[in-house]
Amino acid sequence: MEQILEALRNIDMQFVVYIGAFVGVLIALEGLRQLLSRSANAEQAKSRRMQLIQKGATTEEILKILKPTEKKSFVERLPFVGDLPVVLRQAGITMAPGAFLMTCFAATVAIFIVCSQLTSAINALVFAFIIGLFLPILQVRAKRGERMQKLVQQLPDALDLMARGLKVGHPLNTTLNSVANEMADPVGSEFGIVVDQVSFGDDLTEAFRDFSYRIDQEDVHYLSTAIAIQHGTGGDLARVLNVLSRTIRDRLNMRKKIKALTAEGRLTAAFLSFIPILIFVAMQVLTPSYYGSIANEPEAVPLGIAIVVLTVLNALVLRKLVNFRF
């Protein structure tokens, strides 16, 4: 009877662990889903700044949310994720880097607890780190890339709108406000931050300099330089904006042509880089003894290190061959 009761207690404890791990996974994944999905329907404002204005937020509150004060974080000293604060900011995510990493680690621990009951500890650890930590960071970086690409694509229209406003006699601040109010995210919110900074007392050139540092895109640096030169020396800013808009459009068209011409090479490089990893993961899941039977051999460790180094070098060389900067 005592053995039966002890067995029942063990089963209850395992059941509680499973339930806790499952709930932890659900909470972590739901938090990441809400963090990374910022869809807006047609009834909402066109940009996050307009949404905040509709909610009654003041200029100071908007700046605190959309342009938080720069603070040194312990995340910046960590390897591989030291640029996470910049990536989150450029992705339009206002969550603190430390809170983001803690959420990812919580998801990793919960996934490891669940998977450790189904497979070996090593496989569970690898799977947990990939799903709980690597994929969220990769998703944030992909979101950053999409947002920056969209902003650059919107920039020529924003410059044309500013140029038309200047040609009909509107002051520069009014044209900036029209871009912030009429254009969608991300350019609407970013120009709105510039408008709010100027309204809060910052100099116009300083606001655009912050804009270029915050976005860190070549075309935005050109815009900041043009505004600074015009502000210091005067001149026909509308013409400068038209030329800059046309240049950005031509560059975007050239990038699309180069991307189409190099599509086959980039796909081949990605396939050759990831196929060894896919084969290793598949063999570990389907036949763990395939590599496990030779894991204790003296030649296994140096041979494994050599394979990993050669695979990484192969990926770096292929990336260098097909990655064009233009």
LUMKOL-114155 format. One record per residue: x, y, z of N, C-alpha, C in turn. Coordinates in nm, 3 decimals. Example, Ala and Ser with C-alpha at 12.3 -4.5 7.8 and 13.67 -1.06 7.14 Angstrom:
BEGIN
       npx       npy       npz      capx      capy      capz       cpx       cpy       cpz
     1.319    -0.569     0.780     1.230    -0.450     0.780     1.320    -0.330     0.780
     1.285    -0.225     0.708     1.367    -0.106     0.714     1.290     0.003     0.787
//
This chain:
BEGIN
       npx       npy       npz      capx      capy      capz       cpx       cpy       cpz
     0.083    -0.120     0.000     0.000     0.000     0.000     0.088     0.127     0.000
     0.193     0.123     0.082     0.282     0.240     0.085     0.350     0.264    -0.049
     0.386     0.155    -0.118     0.448     0.169    -0.250     0.350     0.230    -0.349
     0.222     0.188    -0.338     0.121     0.243    -0.429     0.102     0.392    -0.405
     0.094     0.429    -0.273     0.078     0.571    -0.241     0.198     0.653    -0.288
     0.318     0.595    -0.272     0.437     0.665    -0.318     0.436     0.683    -0.470
     0.391     0.579    -0.539     0.382     0.588    -0.686     0.280     0.694    -0.727
     0.166     0.700    -0.653     0.065     0.800    -0.685     0.117     0.941    -0.661
     0.195     0.959    -0.553     0.253     1.090    -0.526     0.350     1.131    -0.636
     0.429     1.034    -0.684     0.523     1.063    -0.793     0.449     1.102    -0.919
     0.338     1.028    -0.947     0.259     1.060    -1.066     0.198     1.199    -1.055
     0.147     1.232    -0.934     0.089     1.365    -0.916     0.193     1.474    -0.935
     0.315     1.451    -0.883     0.420     1.551    -0.899     0.457     1.568    -1.045
     0.469     1.458    -1.118     0.499     1.468    -1.260     0.387     1.540    -1.335
     0.263     1.512    -1.295     0.150     1.578    -1.360     0.154     1.729    -1.336
     0.189     1.767    -1.213     0.200     1.911    -1.182     0.312     1.975    -1.263
     0.426     1.905    -1.277     0.538     1.958    -1.356     0.497     1.976    -1.501
     0.426     1.875    -1.557     0.381     1.885    -1.696     0.285     2.002    -1.714
     0.191     2.017    -1.622     0.094     2.125    -1.633     0.164     2.261    -1.621
     0.257     2.272    -1.526     0.329     2.398    -1.510     0.413     2.433    -1.632
     0.481     2.331    -1.688     0.561     2.356    -1.808     0.472     2.395    -1.925
     0.359     2.327    -1.939     0.267     2.358    -2.049     0.213     2.500    -2.037
     0.173     2.538    -1.916     0.122     2.674    -1.896     0.232     2.777    -1.921
     0.356     2.745    -1.876     0.466     2.837    -1.902     0.492     2.858    -2.050
     0.487     2.748    -2.127     0.505     2.759    -2.272     0.396     2.845    -2.334
     0.271     2.821    -2.292     0.160     2.900    -2.347     0.176     3.048    -2.316
     0.212     3.080    -2.191     0.228     3.220    -2.153     0.341     3.286    -2.230
     0.455     3.215    -2.241     0.570     3.272    -2.312     0.539     3.293    -2.460
     0.478     3.192    -2.524     0.446     3.205    -2.665     0.341     3.311    -2.690
     0.242     3.323    -2.602     0.141     3.426    -2.618     0.202     3.566    -2.600
     0.294     3.578    -2.505     0.362     3.706    -2.488     0.443     3.744    -2.610
     0.515     3.646    -2.667     0.592     3.673    -2.788     0.501     3.705    -2.905
     0.387     3.636    -2.914     0.294     3.662    -3.024     0.239     3.804    -3.017
     0.198     3.845    -2.897     0.147     3.981    -2.882     0.258     4.084    -2.902
     0.382     4.047    -2.865     0.493     4.139    -2.881     0.528     4.162    -3.027
     0.526     4.054    -3.106     0.574     4.061    -3.243     0.464     4.092    -3.343
     0.339     4.084    -3.305     0.230     4.115    -3.398     0.167     4.247    -3.359
     0.177     4.344    -3.450     0.121     4.477    -3.426     0.031     4.513    -3.544
    -0.071     4.433    -3.567    -0.161     4.459    -3.678    -0.259     4.569    -3.640
    -0.294     4.649    -3.738    -0.388     4.759    -3.716    -0.499     4.750    -3.818
    -0.626     4.762    -3.777    -0.735     4.755    -3.871    -0.761     4.891    -3.931
    -0.857     4.897    -4.023    -0.880     5.020    -4.098    -0.936     5.130    -4.012
    -1.000     5.098    -3.901    -1.060     5.200    -3.817    -0.960     5.268    -3.726
    -0.842     5.208    -3.712    -0.740     5.267    -3.626    -0.662     5.373    -3.701
    -0.582     5.449    -3.627    -0.500     5.552    -3.690    -0.392     5.487    -3.776
    -0.335     5.567    -3.866    -0.238     5.513    -3.961    -0.103     5.486    -3.898
    -0.075     5.540    -3.786     0.056     5.520    -3.725     0.038     5.507    -3.574
     0.143     5.455    -3.508     0.138     5.438    -3.363     0.128     5.574    -3.294
     0.192     5.675    -3.350     0.184     5.808    -3.289     0.042     5.861    -3.292
    -0.028     5.844    -3.405    -0.165     5.890    -3.414    -0.256     5.814    -3.318
    -0.226     5.683    -3.299    -0.304     5.605    -3.202    -0.286     5.661    -3.062
    -0.161     5.698    -3.027    -0.137     5.755    -2.895    -0.204     5.891    -2.880
    -0.202     5.970    -2.987    -0.268     6.101    -2.981    -0.418     6.084    -2.961
    -0.477     5.985    -3.031    -0.619     5.959    -3.016    -0.654     5.916    -2.874
    -0.559     5.851    -2.806    -0.583     5.810    -2.669    -0.563     5.924    -2.569
    -0.521     6.041    -2.618    -0.504     6.156    -2.531    -0.367     6.172    -2.471
    -0.266     6.104    -2.528    -0.131     6.115    -2.473    -0.071     6.251    -2.506
     0.009     6.303    -2.415     0.076     6.431    -2.436     0.204     6.408    -2.517
     0.265     6.519    -2.560     0.389     6.510    -2.638     0.499     6.443    -2.559
     0.510     6.475    -2.431     0.614     6.414    -2.348     0.592     6.264    -2.333
     0.466     6.222    -2.316     0.436     6.079    -2.303     0.465     6.006    -2.433
     0.434     6.068    -2.547     0.461     6.005    -2.676     0.611     5.985    -2.696
     0.690     6.087    -2.661     0.835     6.075    -2.675     0.892     5.968    -2.583
     0.838     5.955    -2.463     0.887     5.854    -2.370     0.861     5.713    -2.421
     0.750     5.695    -2.496     0.715     5.563    -2.546     0.786     5.532    -2.677
     0.778     5.625    -2.773     0.833     5.601    -2.905     0.983     5.630    -2.912
     1.033     5.717    -2.827     1.176     5.749    -2.825     1.222     5.749    -2.679
     1.237     5.631    -2.620     1.276     5.625    -2.479     1.418     5.676    -2.459
     1.447     5.717    -2.337     1.579     5.766    -2.302     1.682     5.653    -2.314
     1.794     5.685    -2.380     1.897     5.585    -2.399     1.962     5.549    -2.264
     1.960     5.422    -2.231     2.020     5.373    -2.108     2.108     5.254    -2.140
     2.222     5.251    -2.073     2.312     5.137    -2.090     2.251     5.016    -2.021
     2.244     4.907    -2.092     2.185     4.786    -2.039     2.290     4.676    -2.033
     2.270     4.582    -1.940     2.363     4.469    -1.931     2.358     4.383    -2.056
     2.249     4.393    -2.132     2.235     4.314    -2.255     2.343     4.352    -2.355
     2.384     4.479    -2.358     2.484     4.525    -2.453     2.620     4.460    -2.431
     2.643     4.404    -2.312     2.771     4.339    -2.282     2.766     4.189    -2.308
     2.651     4.137    -2.349     2.638     3.995    -2.375     2.681     3.963    -2.518
     2.743     3.846    -2.539     2.780     3.809    -2.677     2.657     3.770    -2.758
     2.664     3.795    -2.889     2.563     3.758    -2.988     2.435     3.843    -2.978
     2.401     3.895    -2.861     2.278     3.973    -2.847     2.308     4.113    -2.796
     2.432     4.158    -2.808     2.468     4.290    -2.758     2.398     4.403    -2.830
     2.358     4.380    -2.957     2.286     4.483    -3.032     2.135     4.471    -3.020
     2.089     4.389    -2.926     1.945     4.368    -2.912     1.868     4.497    -2.880
     1.919     4.588    -2.794     1.845     4.713    -2.772     1.822     4.793    -2.901
     1.924     4.800    -2.987     1.910     4.871    -3.114     1.813     4.798    -3.205
     1.823     4.666    -3.209     1.735     4.587    -3.296     1.590     4.603    -3.254
     1.563     4.597    -3.124     1.426     4.614    -3.076     1.373     4.753    -3.109
     1.456     4.854    -3.092     1.413     4.991    -3.121     1.384     5.008    -3.270
     1.471     4.955    -3.356     1.449     4.968    -3.500     1.334     4.881    -3.548
     1.302     4.775    -3.475     1.188     4.692    -3.510     1.056     4.752    -3.464
     1.062     4.862    -3.389     0.941     4.925    -3.341     0.884     4.860    -3.217
     0.965     4.783    -3.144     0.922     4.713    -3.023     0.971     4.791    -2.902
     0.880     4.835    -2.819     0.916     4.917    -2.703     0.946     4.835    -2.579
     0.945     4.704    -2.588     0.974     4.619    -2.474     1.121     4.631    -2.436
     1.151     4.631    -2.308     1.288     4.641    -2.260     1.367     4.516    -2.301
     1.494     4.532    -2.340     1.573     4.415    -2.382     1.584     4.309    -2.273
     1.602     4.352    -2.147     1.610     4.255    -2.039     1.482     4.175    -2.022
     1.367     4.243    -2.031     1.239     4.173    -2.021     1.220     4.077    -2.138
     1.265     4.117    -2.256     1.254     4.029    -2.373     1.338     3.902    -2.354
     1.461     3.918    -2.307     1.547     3.801    -2.285     1.492     3.712    -2.174
     1.438     3.772    -2.068     1.381     3.692    -1.961     1.261     3.611    -2.010
     1.180     3.669    -2.097     1.069     3.595    -2.155     1.119     3.479    -2.239
     1.223     3.504    -2.318     1.280     3.397    -2.401     1.339     3.286    -2.315
     1.407     3.321    -2.207     1.465     3.219    -2.119     1.356     3.141    -2.047
     1.248     3.208    -2.009     1.137     3.136    -1.947     1.077     3.036    -2.043
     1.060     3.076    -2.169     1.009     2.983    -2.270     1.107     2.868    -2.292
     1.237     2.898    -2.290     1.338     2.793    -2.310     1.332     2.690    -2.198
     1.322     2.735    -2.073     1.316     2.642    -1.959     1.190     2.558    -1.965
     1.076     2.619    -1.997     0.951     2.545    -2.003     0.955     2.440    -2.114
     1.008     2.477    -2.230     1.016     2.382    -2.342     1.113     2.269    -2.307
     1.222     2.302    -2.237     1.317     2.197    -2.199     1.253     2.097    -2.103
     1.174     2.145    -2.007     1.109     2.055    -1.912     1.015     1.959    -1.984
     0.941     2.011    -2.081     0.847     1.925    -2.154     0.922     1.825    -2.243
     1.021     1.875    -2.318     1.090     1.789    -2.414     1.181     1.686    -2.345
     1.230     1.718    -2.225     1.316     1.623    -2.155     1.243     1.496    -2.115
     1.109     1.503    -2.109     1.032     1.384    -2.079     1.007     1.299    -2.203
     1.035     1.356    -2.320     1.008     1.285    -2.445     1.133     1.238    -2.515
     1.248     1.302    -2.489     1.371     1.266    -2.556     1.487     1.286    -2.460
     1.609     1.269    -2.508     1.726     1.284    -2.422     1.746     1.429    -2.381
     1.825     1.448    -2.276     1.845     1.583    -2.221     1.916     1.674    -2.321
     2.013     1.617    -2.395     2.087     1.700    -2.492     1.995     1.746    -2.604
     1.917     1.652    -2.660     1.823     1.690    -2.766     1.720     1.790    -2.716
     1.671     1.770    -2.593     1.573     1.863    -2.537     1.633     2.002    -2.518
     1.760     2.008    -2.474     1.825     2.137    -2.454     1.844     2.210    -2.586
     1.888     2.136    -2.688     1.907     2.198    -2.820     1.774     2.248    -2.875
     1.671     2.164    -2.865     1.539     2.203    -2.916     1.484     2.324    -2.839
     1.504     2.326    -2.708     1.453     2.437    -2.626     1.522     2.568    -2.662
     1.654     2.564    -2.681     1.725     2.686    -2.716     1.686     2.736    -2.855
     1.662     2.644    -2.947     1.623     2.685    -3.083     1.485     2.749    -3.081
     1.388     2.685    -3.015     1.250     2.735    -3.016     1.233     2.853    -2.922
     1.291     2.846    -2.803     1.265     2.949    -2.703     1.353     3.072    -2.712
     1.474     3.059    -2.765     1.568     3.172    -2.765     1.609     3.213    -2.906
     1.650     3.118    -2.987     1.704     3.152    -3.119     1.595     3.205    -3.213
     1.482     3.135    -3.221     1.377     3.177    -3.314     1.316     3.313    -3.278
     1.287     3.344    -3.149     1.236     3.479    -3.119     1.333     3.590    -3.158
     1.463     3.570    -3.129     1.561     3.673    -3.167     1.569     3.684    -3.319
     1.564     3.570    -3.387     1.565     3.573    -3.533     1.442     3.643    -3.588
     1.327     3.622    -3.523     1.203     3.687    -3.566     1.211     3.838    -3.546
     1.270     3.880    -3.435     1.285     4.025    -3.410     1.376     4.087    -3.516
     1.484     4.019    -3.548     1.575     4.072    -3.651     1.506     4.078    -3.787
     1.427     3.976    -3.817     1.353     3.978    -3.943     1.250     4.092    -3.945
     1.185     4.115    -3.831     1.090     4.225    -3.821     1.160     4.360    -3.835
     1.281     4.370    -3.778     1.359     4.493    -3.795     1.391     4.517    -3.942
     1.434     4.409    -4.012     1.465     4.424    -4.154     1.344     4.465    -4.237
     1.229     4.404    -4.208     1.108     4.440    -4.281     1.067     4.584    -4.255
     1.080     4.628    -4.129     1.040     4.765    -4.096     1.134     4.867    -4.160
     1.265     4.839    -4.158     1.359     4.931    -4.220     1.340     4.936    -4.371
     1.314     4.820    -4.431     1.290     4.817    -4.576     1.163     4.895    -4.611
     1.059     4.877    -4.531     0.935     4.950    -4.557     0.955     5.100    -4.540
     1.033     5.140    -4.440     1.057     5.283    -4.419     1.130     5.344    -4.538
     1.231     5.274    -4.590     1.305     5.325    -4.705     1.214     5.333    -4.827
     1.125     5.236    -4.843     1.032     5.239    -4.954     0.932     5.354    -4.942
     0.895     5.389    -4.819     0.803     5.500    -4.797     0.871     5.636    -4.805
     1.001     5.639    -4.789     1.072     5.766    -4.778     1.057     5.853    -4.903
     1.065     5.800    -5.026     1.045     5.888    -5.143     0.909     5.956    -5.144
     0.803     5.886    -5.108     0.671     5.949    -5.102     0.668     6.058    -4.995
     0.733     6.033    -4.881     0.737     6.134    -4.776     0.813     6.258    -4.823
     0.923     6.238    -4.895     1.000     6.352    -4.945     0.922     6.430    -5.050
     0.849     6.358    -5.137     0.765     6.427    -5.236     0.656     6.508    -5.168
     0.598     6.452    -5.063     0.495     6.526    -4.990     0.552     6.652    -4.925
     0.672     6.640    -4.870     0.737     6.758    -4.812     0.769     6.860    -4.920
     0.819     6.813    -5.035     0.855     6.906    -5.143     0.733     6.981    -5.195
     0.621     6.911    -5.212     0.500     6.978    -5.259     0.452     7.082    -5.158
     0.461     7.050    -5.030     0.422     7.147    -4.929     0.510     7.270    -4.929
     0.642     7.251    -4.950     0.734     7.365    -4.953     0.711     7.451    -5.077
     0.676     7.386    -5.189     0.656     7.462    -5.313     0.534     7.553    -5.305
     0.431     7.511    -5.230     0.312     7.595    -5.219     0.323     7.696    -5.106
     0.438     7.697    -5.038     0.462     7.801    -4.939     0.447     7.761    -4.794
     0.424     7.634    -4.765     0.413     7.592    -4.625     0.551     7.589    -4.560
     0.562     7.620    -4.434     0.691     7.608    -4.364     0.729     7.460    -4.346
     0.856     7.439    -4.316     0.907     7.302    -4.306     0.838     7.224    -4.195
     0.813     7.286    -4.081     0.747     7.217    -3.971     0.608     7.168    -4.010
     0.536     7.247    -4.090     0.403     7.207    -4.134     0.410     7.088    -4.228
     0.508     7.088    -4.318     0.522     6.975    -4.410     0.560     6.847    -4.334
     0.645     6.861    -4.232     0.680     6.744    -4.150     0.557     6.691    -4.077
     0.476     6.781    -4.028     0.354     6.740    -3.957     0.257     6.671    -4.050
     0.249     6.715    -4.176     0.160     6.650    -4.272     0.207     6.508    -4.302
     0.338     6.488    -4.311     0.391     6.352    -4.331     0.358     6.264    -4.211
     0.377     6.319    -4.090     0.351     6.241    -3.968     0.204     6.204    -3.955
     0.113     6.290    -4.001    -0.029     6.266    -3.981    -0.092     6.185    -4.094
    -0.038     6.193    -4.215    -0.103     6.134    -4.330    -0.042     6.002    -4.375
     0.081     5.975    -4.339     0.146     5.853    -4.385     0.143     5.747    -4.276
     0.149     5.622    -4.320     0.138     5.508    -4.228     0.273     5.478    -4.164
     0.269     5.385    -4.070     0.391     5.337    -4.008     0.479     5.266    -4.113
     0.610     5.271    -4.100     0.685     5.330    -3.988     0.725     5.477    -4.010
     0.714     5.525    -4.134     0.763     5.661    -4.160     0.676     5.764    -4.090
     0.546     5.736    -4.074     0.459     5.831    -4.005     0.499     5.851    -3.860
     0.524     5.741    -3.790     0.564     5.751    -3.649     0.702     5.813    -3.634
     0.795     5.779    -3.723     0.931     5.832    -3.712     0.933     5.982    -3.739
     0.861     6.028    -3.840     0.852     6.172    -3.863     0.774     6.239    -3.751
     0.676     6.167    -3.694     0.604     6.223    -3.580     0.694     6.246    -3.460
     0.791     6.157    -3.440     0.887     6.176    -3.331     0.970     6.303    -3.356
     1.008     6.325    -3.482     1.082     6.447    -3.516     0.997     6.570    -3.485
     0.869     6.567    -3.526     0.780     6.680    -3.500     0.765     6.703    -3.349
     0.748     6.595    -3.274     0.731     6.609    -3.129     0.858     6.661    -3.063
     0.975     6.618    -3.112     1.100     6.670    -3.056     1.111     6.821    -3.079
     1.077     6.864    -3.201     1.084     7.007    -3.230     0.983     7.084    -3.144
     0.863     7.028    -3.129     0.762     7.092    -3.046     0.805     7.098    -2.900
     0.886     7.003    -2.858     0.930     6.996    -2.719     1.054     7.081    -2.694
     1.106     7.147    -2.800     1.215     7.241    -2.781     1.345     7.203    -2.849
     1.358     7.084    -2.910     1.481     7.047    -2.977     1.496     7.124    -3.108
     1.621     7.142    -3.149     1.649     7.205    -3.278     1.612     7.108    -3.391
     1.572     7.163    -3.506     1.528     7.080    -3.618     1.641     6.991    -3.669
     1.760     7.046    -3.684     1.872     6.964    -3.731     1.908     6.856    -3.630
     1.897     6.886    -3.502     1.925     6.787    -3.398     1.822     6.675    -3.401
     1.695     6.711    -3.424     1.590     6.608    -3.434     1.614     6.516    -3.552
     1.655     6.573    -3.666     1.683     6.488    -3.782     1.811     6.407    -3.764
     1.907     6.461    -3.690     2.028     6.385    -3.661     1.994     6.265    -3.573
     1.909     6.285    -3.473     1.863     6.173    -3.391     1.787     6.071    -3.475
     1.707     6.120    -3.569     1.632     6.033    -3.659     1.726     5.945    -3.740
     1.833     6.003    -3.794     1.927     5.924    -3.874     2.004     5.825    -3.789
     2.042     5.863    -3.666     2.112     5.769    -3.577     2.018     5.657    -3.533
     1.891     5.691    -3.510     1.795     5.592    -3.462     1.765     5.487    -3.570
     1.755     5.532    -3.696     1.722     5.441    -3.805     1.847     5.378    -3.865
     1.955     5.458    -3.877     2.084     5.411    -3.929     2.070     5.351    -4.069
     2.004     5.427    -4.156     1.994     5.390    -4.296     2.060     5.499    -4.380
     2.124     5.458    -4.488     2.202     5.552    -4.568     2.115     5.665    -4.623
     1.998     5.633    -4.672     1.911     5.735    -4.729     1.864     5.835    -4.623
     1.841     5.788    -4.502     1.801     5.878    -4.394     1.917     5.970    -4.354
     2.040     5.919    -4.360     2.156     6.004    -4.334     2.166     6.115    -4.439
     2.137     6.080    -4.566     2.137     6.182    -4.670     2.033     6.291    -4.640
     1.915     6.249    -4.598     1.810     6.344    -4.565     1.852     6.435    -4.449
     1.911     6.377    -4.347     1.956     6.455    -4.232     2.063     6.556    -4.274
     2.154     6.515    -4.361     2.259     6.606    -4.409     2.199     6.720    -4.491
     2.101     6.687    -4.578     2.037     6.791    -4.660     1.965     6.893    -4.573
     1.895     6.846    -4.471     1.826     6.938    -4.381     1.926     7.026    -4.306
     2.037     6.967    -4.263     2.137     7.044    -4.189     2.201     7.150    -4.278
     2.232     7.115    -4.404     2.294     7.211    -4.495     2.196     7.325    -4.526
     2.070     7.288    -4.555     1.971     7.389    -4.588     1.945     7.481    -4.469
     1.945     7.423    -4.349     1.919     7.503    -4.229     2.032     7.601    -4.202
     2.154     7.561    -4.241     2.268     7.649    -4.214     2.296     7.750    -4.323
     2.271     7.715    -4.449     2.309     7.801    -4.561     2.190     7.852    -4.641
     2.072     7.793    -4.625     1.957     7.831    -4.705     1.961     7.762    -4.841
     1.865     7.793    -4.927     1.859     7.733    -5.059     1.723     7.673    -5.085
     1.711     7.613    -5.205     1.585     7.553    -5.248     1.577     7.411    -5.193
     1.519     7.396    -5.075     1.509     7.265    -5.013     1.414     7.174    -5.089
     1.309     7.229    -5.151     1.213     7.148    -5.225     1.282     7.075    -5.340
     1.371     7.146    -5.410     1.443     7.083    -5.521     1.536     6.973    -5.469
     1.603     7.001    -5.358     1.692     6.900    -5.299     1.613     6.775    -5.261
     1.495     6.793    -5.204     1.413     6.679    -5.164     1.365     6.601    -5.287
     1.331     6.671    -5.395     1.290     6.602    -5.518     1.403     6.519    -5.576
     1.524     6.576    -5.579     1.639     6.501    -5.629     1.668     6.380    -5.542
     1.663     6.398    -5.410     1.687     6.287    -5.318     1.580     6.179    -5.332
     1.455     6.220    -5.350     1.347     6.123    -5.370     1.369     6.042    -5.497
     1.407     6.109    -5.606     1.431     6.038    -5.731     1.551     5.944    -5.719
     1.654     5.987    -5.648     1.772     5.902    -5.629     1.737     5.776    -5.549
     1.658     5.791    -5.445     1.619     5.676    -5.363     1.536     5.579    -5.446
     1.444     5.630    -5.528     1.362     5.543    -5.612     1.448     5.466    -5.712
     1.542     5.535    -5.775     1.630     5.467    -5.871     1.713     5.359    -5.801
     1.758     5.389    -5.680     1.837     5.290    -5.607     1.752     5.168    -5.570
     1.627     5.191    -5.529     1.538     5.079    -5.497     1.513     4.992    -5.618
     1.494     5.054    -5.734     1.475     4.976    -5.857     1.599     4.895    -5.890
     1.717     4.955    -5.872     1.841     4.882    -5.898     1.857     4.766    -5.801
     1.819     4.784    -5.675     1.829     4.676    -5.578     1.739     4.560    -5.615
     1.618     4.591    -5.665     1.526     4.485    -5.706     1.583     4.406    -5.823
     1.647     4.475    -5.919     1.706     4.405    -6.033     1.821     4.314    -5.989
     1.907     4.366    -5.901     2.019     4.285    -5.852     1.969     4.167    -5.770
     1.865     4.188    -5.691     1.809     4.079    -5.611     1.752     3.970    -5.700
     1.688     4.009    -5.811     1.635     3.909    -5.903     1.745     3.833    -5.974
     1.853     3.902    -6.012     1.962     3.836    -6.083     2.041     3.741    -5.993
     2.046     3.769    -5.864     2.124     3.687    -5.771     2.038     3.588    -5.692
     1.911     3.573    -5.728     1.821     3.487    -5.650     1.868     3.342    -5.652
     1.909     3.292    -5.768     1.952     3.152    -5.778     2.075     3.126    -5.692
     2.173     3.216    -5.698     2.294     3.197    -5.618     2.267     3.203    -5.469
     2.179     3.294    -5.425     2.147     3.304    -5.283     2.071     3.181    -5.234
     1.980     3.128    -5.319     1.909     3.007    -5.280     2.002     2.888    -5.270
     2.096     2.876    -5.364     2.194     2.766    -5.360     2.282     2.777    -5.236
     2.325     2.898    -5.204     2.410     2.917    -5.086     2.335     2.882    -4.959
     2.208     2.922    -4.949     2.129     2.889    -4.830     2.108     2.738    -4.818
     2.082     2.673    -4.929     2.062     2.527    -4.927     2.189     2.455    -4.884
     2.302     2.493    -4.941     2.429     2.427    -4.907     2.472     2.458    -4.763
     2.429     2.570    -4.709     2.468     2.606    -4.573     2.384     2.533    -4.468
     2.256     2.512    -4.497     2.167     2.456    -4.396     2.147     2.304    -4.410
     2.182     2.247    -4.524     2.158     2.103    -4.539     2.238     2.019    -4.440
     2.365     2.053    -4.404     2.433     1.971    -4.301     2.363     1.978    -4.165
     2.311     2.096    -4.129     2.241     2.109    -4.002     2.112     2.028    -4.003
     2.039     2.033    -4.113     1.914     1.958    -4.123     1.940     1.808    -4.116
     2.047     1.763    -4.181     2.080     1.620    -4.177     2.116     1.576    -4.035
     2.194     1.659    -3.965     2.234     1.624    -3.828     2.112     1.618    -3.737
     2.025     1.717    -3.745     1.906     1.718    -3.660     1.815     1.600    -3.691
     1.798     1.569    -3.820     1.712     1.457    -3.859     1.768     1.325    -3.807
     1.898     1.306    -3.817     1.958     1.181    -3.769     1.951     1.171    -3.617
     1.966     1.284    -3.547     1.955     1.281    -3.401     1.814     1.246    -3.356
     1.714     1.291    -3.430     1.576     1.263    -3.392     1.534     1.122    -3.434
     1.569     1.082    -3.556     1.524     0.953    -3.608     1.611     0.837    -3.560
     1.743     0.857    -3.560     1.835     0.749    -3.520     1.942     0.806    -3.429
     1.913     0.822    -3.299     2.013     0.881    -3.208     2.142     0.800    -3.198
     2.133     0.670    -3.219     2.252     0.586    -3.206     2.349     0.602    -3.322
     2.307     0.670    -3.430     2.394     0.683    -3.546     2.520     0.760    -3.510
     2.503     0.872    -3.439     2.618     0.948    -3.390     2.655     0.909    -3.246
     2.557     0.862    -3.169     2.584     0.827    -3.030     2.677     0.708    -3.017
     2.680     0.619    -3.115     2.764     0.500    -3.105     2.912     0.533    -3.116
     2.945     0.647    -3.176     3.087     0.683    -3.191     3.123     0.804    -3.106
     3.031     0.846    -3.019     3.057     0.966    -2.940     3.172     0.948    -2.843
     3.196     0.825    -2.796     3.302     0.800    -2.699     3.436     0.768    -2.763
     3.443     0.765    -2.893     3.569     0.739    -2.961     3.663     0.859    -2.948
     3.794     0.837    -2.936     3.888     0.951    -2.919     3.891     1.045    -3.039
     3.859     0.993    -3.158     3.862     1.080    -3.277     3.732     1.157    -3.296
     3.630     1.131    -3.214     3.499     1.192    -3.237     3.502     1.343    -3.213
     3.563     1.386    -3.103     3.562     1.529    -3.070     3.639     1.612    -3.172
     3.767     1.580    -3.204     3.835     1.663    -3.306     3.768     1.657    -3.442
     3.712     1.540    -3.477     3.643     1.529    -3.605     3.517     1.615    -3.606
     3.443     1.616    -3.495     3.323     1.699    -3.487     3.356     1.847    -3.495
     3.465     1.888    -3.425     3.506     2.029    -3.430     3.545     2.068    -3.572
     3.617     1.979    -3.641     3.657     2.009    -3.779     3.536     2.023    -3.870
     3.436     1.937    -3.850     3.315     1.945    -3.933     3.241     2.076    -3.909
     3.229     2.114    -3.783     3.159     2.239    -3.751     3.233     2.359    -3.809
     3.367     2.361    -3.795     3.445     2.474    -3.847     3.433     2.482    -3.998
     3.443     2.369    -4.067     3.433     2.369    -4.213     3.293     2.409    -4.259
     3.190     2.367    -4.185     3.054     2.405    -4.222     3.033     2.555    -4.207
     3.084     2.612    -4.097     3.072     2.757    -4.077     3.150     2.834    -4.183
     3.273     2.789    -4.213     3.352     2.854    -4.318     3.283     2.846    -4.452
     3.222     2.732    -4.481     3.148     2.718    -4.607     3.034     2.819    -4.615
     2.959     2.834    -4.503     2.848     2.929    -4.502     2.898     3.072    -4.518
     3.010     3.107    -4.452     3.063     3.244    -4.462     3.113     3.274    -4.602
     3.182     3.179    -4.664     3.234     3.201    -4.800     3.120     3.215    -4.899
     3.020     3.128    -4.889     2.906     3.137    -4.980     2.830     3.268    -4.961
     2.816     3.310    -4.836     2.748     3.438    -4.810     2.827     3.553    -4.871
     2.958     3.548    -4.861     3.041     3.653    -4.919     3.028     3.656    -5.071
     3.011     3.540    -5.133     3.003     3.534    -5.278     2.870     3.587    -5.333
     2.762     3.568    -5.258     2.629     3.604    -5.311     2.570     3.727    -5.246
     2.639     3.784    -5.144     2.586     3.902    -5.075     2.650     4.027    -5.135
     2.570     4.106    -5.204     2.619     4.226    -5.270     2.572     4.348    -5.194
     2.663     4.442    -5.174     2.626     4.568    -5.111     2.606     4.672    -5.221
     2.487     4.730    -5.221     2.456     4.828    -5.327     2.366     4.935    -5.271
//
